[in-house]
Amino acid sequence: SVEESDPLMFSFNCWNYLGGKDYSFSFYSDYGLCLAECKLKTLVTPRALNYFYRTSDRIIISKRTDKGASVICYSGPGESDQLWRVNSVMGVCDSRSNVLLDGSQAGGIVCTVSGPHNIHIRDEQTGEELWEETLKMEIENMWVGDSIIVTV
């Protein structure tokens, strides 16, 4: 497969300040990975090719691939297993180079925006799509609170 022949395999490790390992897993990427911004619950890489959403027991990553994008959920803390994966087809003409990603642990949801107009709401535990909304405007950014979802 392409993943097995791709030399860009990353080992993702996350420690808490007491030295405990919260997450540890490896994944393949068609693009380089470098963490650029760290803020509560979300990490964004340069050129926004990857987004990370973290809860107390899982980390969810959106990543660009040569055929589109995917959202992958890993368990934690400790040695992590892949819990679910969702692939999105993104056209060459799409203005977005990634999948926007955020979530609400209180709501048990993960929200993704993979194209200019569609937002997908997924179950955090299974990745199953709960509902989708298509907007007339282009979605540039998204924020998810405990009980609301905001797009601009």
C-alpha positions as a LaTeX table, in Angstrom:
\begin{tabular}{lrrr}
\hline
Residue & $x$ (\AA) & $y$ (\AA) & $z$ (\AA) \\
\hline
Ser1 & 0.00 & 0.00 & 0.00 \\
Val2 & 0.98 & 3.65 & $-0.32$ \\
Glu3 & 1.20 & 4.03 & 3.48 \\
Glu4 & 3.70 & 1.17 & 3.77 \\
Ser5 & 6.00 & 2.66 & 1.12 \\
Asp6 & 5.73 & 6.26 & 2.34 \\
Pro7 & 8.80 & 7.33 & 4.31 \\
Leu8 & 6.85 & 9.95 & 6.32 \\
Met9 & 5.89 & 7.93 & 9.38 \\
Phe10 & 5.53 & 9.92 & 12.57 \\
Ser11 & 5.61 & 8.81 & 16.16 \\
Phe12 & 3.31 & 11.04 & 18.19 \\
Asn13 & 4.06 & 11.16 & 21.93 \\
Cys14 & 2.44 & 13.39 & 24.52 \\
Trp15 & 3.55 & 13.68 & 28.17 \\
Asn16 & 1.97 & 15.55 & 31.05 \\
Tyr17 & 4.14 & 17.79 & 33.22 \\
Leu18 & 4.56 & 15.06 & 35.84 \\
Gly19 & 6.23 & 12.79 & 33.26 \\
Gly20 & 3.28 & 10.50 & 32.59 \\
Lys21 & 2.76 & 9.53 & 28.95 \\
Asp22 & $-0.75$ & 10.57 & 27.89 \\
Tyr23 & $-0.60$ & 9.39 & 24.26 \\
Ser24 & 1.72 & 7.34 & 22.10 \\
Phe25 & 1.00 & 6.22 & 18.54 \\
Ser26 & 2.46 & 6.20 & 15.04 \\
Phe27 & 0.82 & 7.27 & 11.81 \\
Tyr28 & 1.71 & 7.90 & 8.19 \\
Ser29 & 1.37 & 11.29 & 6.53 \\
Asp30 & 1.77 & 12.45 & 2.96 \\
Tyr31 & 3.02 & 15.78 & 4.32 \\
Gly32 & 5.56 & 16.81 & 6.94 \\
Leu33 & 4.37 & 17.43 & 10.49 \\
Cys34 & 5.58 & 20.15 & 12.83 \\
Leu35 & 3.57 & 21.47 & 15.79 \\
Ala36 & 3.39 & 25.24 & 15.63 \\
Glu37 & 0.73 & 26.40 & 18.06 \\
Cys38 & $-0.36$ & 24.97 & 21.38 \\
Lys39 & $-3.54$ & 26.12 & 23.09 \\
Leu40 & $-6.20$ & 24.48 & 25.21 \\
Lys41 & $-7.70$ & 21.45 & 23.43 \\
Thr42 & $-6.35$ & 22.25 & 19.96 \\
Leu43 & $-3.02$ & 22.13 & 18.14 \\
Val44 & $-2.49$ & 23.48 & 14.63 \\
Thr45 & 0.47 & 22.80 & 12.36 \\
Pro46 & 2.09 & 25.24 & 9.90 \\
Arg47 & $-0.05$ & 25.87 & 6.82 \\
Ala48 & $-2.88$ & 24.34 & 8.90 \\
Leu49 & $-2.50$ & 20.92 & 7.29 \\
Asn50 & $-3.30$ & 19.14 & 10.56 \\
Tyr51 & $-5.65$ & 19.87 & 13.43 \\
Phe52 & $-5.71$ & 18.04 & 16.78 \\
Tyr53 & $-8.59$ & 17.87 & 19.26 \\
Arg54 & $-7.93$ & 16.32 & 22.68 \\
Thr55 & $-10.23$ & 15.05 & 25.41 \\
Ser56 & $-9.37$ & 13.27 & 28.65 \\
Asp57 & $-9.37$ & 9.84 & 26.97 \\
Arg58 & $-8.69$ & 10.38 & 23.25 \\
Ile59 & $-6.93$ & 12.52 & 20.69 \\
Ile60 & $-8.45$ & 13.19 & 17.27 \\
Ile61 & $-6.34$ & 14.31 & 14.31 \\
Ser62 & $-7.31$ & 15.69 & 10.92 \\
Lys63 & $-4.67$ & 15.30 & 8.25 \\
Arg64 & $-4.38$ & 16.05 & 4.56 \\
Thr65 & $-3.58$ & 13.15 & 2.25 \\
Asp66 & $-2.80$ & 13.10 & $-1.46$ \\
Lys67 & $-6.35$ & 11.82 & $-2.13$ \\
Gly68 & $-8.22$ & 14.11 & 0.26 \\
Ala69 & $-8.19$ & 14.18 & 4.04 \\
Ser70 & $-8.90$ & 11.94 & 6.99 \\
Val71 & $-9.92$ & 12.30 & 10.61 \\
Ile72 & $-8.44$ & 9.68 & 12.94 \\
Cys73 & $-9.28$ & 9.05 & 16.61 \\
Tyr74 & $-6.79$ & 7.42 & 19.01 \\
Ser75 & $-7.34$ & 6.19 & 22.57 \\
Gly76 & $-5.38$ & 7.39 & 25.57 \\
Pro77 & $-3.82$ & 7.94 & 27.96 \\
Gly78 & $-0.80$ & 5.65 & 27.57 \\
Glu79 & $-0.13$ & 3.44 & 24.55 \\
Ser80 & $-2.80$ & 4.43 & 22.08 \\
Asp81 & $-4.92$ & 2.42 & 19.67 \\
Gln82 & $-6.78$ & 3.74 & 16.63 \\
Leu83 & $-10.47$ & 3.80 & 17.54 \\
Trp84 & $-11.95$ & 5.08 & 14.27 \\
Arg85 & $-11.09$ & 6.78 & 10.98 \\
Val86 & $-13.16$ & 8.81 & 8.53 \\
Asn87 & $-11.90$ & 9.68 & 5.02 \\
Ser88 & $-13.03$ & 12.74 & 3.06 \\
Val89 & $-12.59$ & 13.36 & $-0.64$ \\
Met90 & $-11.40$ & 16.89 & $-1.30$ \\
Gly91 & $-11.26$ & 18.26 & $-4.81$ \\
Val92 & $-8.21$ & 19.98 & $-6.23$ \\
Cys93 & $-10.19$ & 23.20 & $-6.49$ \\
Asp94 & $-11.18$ & 23.21 & $-2.81$ \\
Ser95 & $-9.93$ & 26.36 & $-1.14$ \\
Arg96 & $-9.24$ & 24.48 & 2.07 \\
Ser97 & $-6.09$ & 22.39 & 2.35 \\
Asn98 & $-7.25$ & 20.51 & 5.44 \\
Val99 & $-10.18$ & 19.44 & 7.57 \\
Leu100 & $-11.15$ & 21.93 & 10.28 \\
Leu101 & $-11.64$ & 20.04 & 13.53 \\
Asp102 & $-13.03$ & 20.88 & 16.96 \\
Gly103 & $-15.30$ & 19.22 & 19.45 \\
Ser104 & $-17.21$ & 19.28 & 22.71 \\
Gln105 & $-16.58$ & 16.61 & 25.30 \\
Ala106 & $-19.72$ & 17.79 & 27.14 \\
Gly107 & $-21.74$ & 17.25 & 23.95 \\
Gly108 & $-19.87$ & 14.08 & 22.98 \\
Ile109 & $-19.36$ & 15.43 & 19.45 \\
Val110 & $-16.59$ & 16.15 & 16.98 \\
Cys111 & $-17.23$ & 18.72 & 14.25 \\
Thr112 & $-15.40$ & 18.68 & 10.92 \\
Val113 & $-15.39$ & 20.98 & 7.90 \\
Ser114 & $-13.72$ & 19.34 & 4.91 \\
Gly115 & $-14.99$ & 21.53 & 2.10 \\
Pro116 & $-15.97$ & 25.15 & 1.71 \\
His117 & $-19.66$ & 24.76 & 2.63 \\
Asn118 & $-20.29$ & 21.56 & 4.65 \\
Ile119 & $-20.05$ & 20.96 & 8.38 \\
His120 & $-20.29$ & 17.40 & 9.70 \\
Ile121 & $-21.21$ & 16.58 & 13.29 \\
Arg122 & $-19.88$ & 13.19 & 14.45 \\
Asp123 & $-20.19$ & 11.04 & 17.53 \\
Glu124 & $-16.93$ & 11.38 & 19.47 \\
Gln125 & $-16.95$ & 7.70 & 20.50 \\
Thr126 & $-17.60$ & 6.10 & 17.09 \\
Gly127 & $-16.96$ & 8.74 & 14.41 \\
Glu128 & $-20.46$ & 8.08 & 13.07 \\
Glu129 & $-22.03$ & 11.10 & 11.37 \\
Leu130 & $-24.94$ & 12.45 & 13.43 \\
Trp131 & $-25.92$ & 15.22 & 11.02 \\
Glu132 & $-24.58$ & 17.45 & 8.27 \\
Glu133 & $-25.36$ & 21.02 & 7.28 \\
Thr134 & $-24.61$ & 22.68 & 3.94 \\
Leu135 & $-24.28$ & 26.46 & 4.11 \\
Lys136 & $-24.54$ & 28.97 & 1.27 \\
Met137 & $-21.50$ & 30.82 & 2.58 \\
Glu138 & $-17.93$ & 29.53 & 2.63 \\
Ile139 & $-16.81$ & 28.37 & 6.08 \\
Glu140 & $-13.47$ & 29.94 & 6.98 \\
Asn141 & $-13.26$ & 28.88 & 10.61 \\
Met142 & $-15.20$ & 27.04 & 13.29 \\
Trp143 & $-15.49$ & 27.10 & 17.10 \\
Val144 & $-17.30$ & 24.51 & 19.22 \\
Gly145 & $-18.47$ & 25.18 & 22.79 \\
Asp146 & $-20.24$ & 22.94 & 25.28 \\
Ser147 & $-23.64$ & 23.61 & 23.72 \\
Ile148 & $-23.10$ & 25.59 & 20.50 \\
Ile149 & $-21.23$ & 25.43 & 17.18 \\
Val150 & $-20.13$ & 28.68 & 15.52 \\
Thr151 & $-18.88$ & 29.01 & 11.93 \\
Val152 & $-17.59$ & 32.15 & 10.23 \\
\hline
\end{tabular}
